Amino acid sequence: MIFTIPAPLEAEIDELISHYPKKRSASLMLLHAVQEHFGHISRDAVEWVATKLGLQPINIYELVTFYPMFRQEPAGKFQIKVCRTLSCALGGSGKLHEHFCAKLGLDAHMHGLQTTKDGNFSIEFVECLASCGTAPVMMCNEDFYEGVSLAKADEIVGGCK
């Protein structure tokens, strides 16, 4: 299978590159664009981006593996991100994460992104979501929630269609 980038995405990528004095400086922006389009960054995508920027694949792979916002595996249709930093941990984010995992049939002790077998939901702990005073906080796709109780968690999952 040959990895290809659709023409509109490649045009967007070319435009992104044009904003930087050195192609390499556009690396993170290209990775964001690729992940937004495909839902994750595959090994083939890493190689394509490296070639596009005139770099070695390791130069791109090290970015993908260092930054937690980049995924190497596809995520679910609904992506649940639970903050795990100190304020949220003290506010109950551990119990919140466990609750989501139990509800979705996932392993609360597993680290990293987990996706349900049907591909509908993914859950992961993330670093600070910048609302320490309203812990615990979480996101479901682009929607942000503060002071999330277990009942509110059930309501959020129930509202995902």
N, C-alpha and C positions, 0 to 999 in steps of 0.2 A: 504494500500500500504506500503510495507516494503522498507525502504531506503537502498540501497546497493551501495558500492563503487566498481567499476570495479577492477579486480585483478592488472592490470598494474598501476593504480592510487594508490592502496593500497601499492604496492611495492615501488613506488616513495615516498609515505608518510612515510613508514617504514625507508627508506633511509634518509629522512629529519630528522626524530626523532633521528637517530643514531648520528647525528652531534652535539647534545646538551647534556650537562651533566645531565640535568633534563628534562624529557619529556615536562613539562609545558612550557619550554622556546621555544619550537617549535610551539606554538599555532598560531602565526601570519603566519608562513610559511605554516602550514597546511591549514589555511583559504584561503590563496592565491591559493594554489594548488586546493582546492575544488572549489573555485569561477572560476578559469581558466577553469576547466573541465565542470562544470555545468552552468556557466554563472551568478550564484548568490549563496547565502548561505541560504538555507531553514532552517526552524526550525528543521527538521529531520537531516540535515547536522550538525547543531550546536550540537545536541545530540550525533551524531556519533563521532564527533571530541572530545567532552568532554569524552566520554567513552574511546576512543582510548588513550587519555592522562591521564586517571584516575582522571578526574576533574568533578565538577558539571556543568551542562549545563549553569548556570548563569555565570560561569567564562569565558565561550566562548561567550555567548550572549553579555556580557558587552563589549567585544572587537569589535564584529560585529556592535554594535550600537554606539560605540565611534568613530571608524575610518571611515572617509567618503569614503574611497576607497572600502569598502565592501558594497555589495548590497544584500538586502533581497528579492528583486523582480527581475525577469528576465529583462534584458535590451534588446534593439533592436539590430538588426544585425549591424547597424551603430550607434555608440555611439558618440554623439557630446558633448564635454566638453568645456564650455566657461569660461575663467578665470574671476573672479569677484573682485579680490583684487584691491587696490587703483589705481595703474598705469593703469590697464586695464579698470577700471570703468571710470577714467578720459579720457581714450582713446576711449570710446564708447562701452564697452562690454555690457552695459545694452540694448542699441539699437540693437546690434548684436543678443543678446539673444531674444529680442522681434521679430526681423526679422525672425529668425529661427522658433520660435513658430508660427508666422503668416503663414509662408510658409508650415509648417507641420501640422497645425490645432491643435496646443496645446495651453495651457493657460500660457501666459507670466508672470502671477502673482502667479502661483503656485510654491511652494518651492519644492526642491528635484527632483529626477529623474522622467521624464515623458516619456512615450513610445507611439508612434502612434498605432492606432487600428490594423494596419496590421503587427505590430511588426518589421517593417523595421528600424525605427529611434527612438533613445532615445536622450533626451537633458537634460543637467543639468549644473548648475553653479558649478564651482569647485574653490578651493583656488589656490593660486599662481602656475602658470606653469613655473615660473622662466625665463621670458623673458620680464621684465618690460620695457625695452627700445624700444620694438617693439610692443607695445600695439595697439589694443587689440589682444590677442592671444587665440588660441583654439586648440583642438585636435579633429580628427575624427578617431576613433579607435586608432591606434598607430601612425597616421600621425599628425605632428605638423605644425601649420600655424601661421605666424606672420603678424601683420599689416593688419588684415582681414577687408576688406571693405564689404559692403552689396552685391556688385557685385561678389566679391570673394566668399562670403558665398553661393550665388546661384550656382556658378560654382562648389563648393565643393559638395553640395547636388546633383547637376545634374550628377556629376561624380561617385556617389555611385551606383554600380550595384550589 
